[in-house]
Amino acid sequence: MSEQNDSGEKKKTTTEKIWDSTRKTLHIASFQANKYKRIVQKKVDLATIHRKIGAAHSDLGKEIDELRENGIVAIMETEVVTKLLAKLDNLKSTAATLEAEIESIKQEDSPDEEEMENNK
């Protein structure tokens, strides 16, 4: 009878090991999928910001050319140019922040088993 209990405990231990391994694998897979999703979303946002930067550069060039044609000497001090430059600075800052967030997400590691147990 004690042999049956030993084999029963052994099967339970093996089953628990398989279950724990499966659970851990699923947790890691879902963590990686979520990480990938967040990176992709940040990259989409970054691409949008880069398009806005390109448009702002175009607007800035157009304004400078128009001001030069109108004979304005202090082009860089005009209100339109300073606003466009401030907009460009803001967009570049946002792009840098997004790039840093992408790198930060890439560096994230999957939580350990202990953390998984603590979250139960």
Residue, then its C-alpha position, 0 to 999 in steps of 0.5 A: m500500500s505504501e508503494q501505491n502512495d509513493s507512486g501516487e505522490k510521484k505522479k502528482t509531483t510529475t503532474e505538478k512539474i508539467w503544470d508548473s512548466t506549462r504555466k511558466t511557458l504560457h506566462i512567458a509567452s504572454f509577457q513577450a506578446n504583450k511586450y511586442k505589442r507595446i513596442v509596435q504601438k510605440k513604433v507606430d506613434l514614432a512613425t507618426i511623429h516623424r511624419k509630423i517633423g517632416a511636415a513641420h520642416s516643409d512648413l518652415g522652409k516654405e515660410i522662410d522662402e516666403l519671408r525672404e521673397n517679401g524682403i524680411v531681413a530678420i527672418m529668424e525673429t519672426e513670430v511664424v518662424t519661432k512658432l514653427l521652430a518651437k513646434l519642431d523642438n517639441l516634436k523632436s523631444t516627443a520622438a526622443t522620449l518614444e525612442a527611449e521608451i522603446e529601448s526600455i521596453k526591449q530591456e524588460d525581463s519576464p517576471d520570475e517564478e517567485e513574482m508569479e507566485n506572489n501575484k496569485 
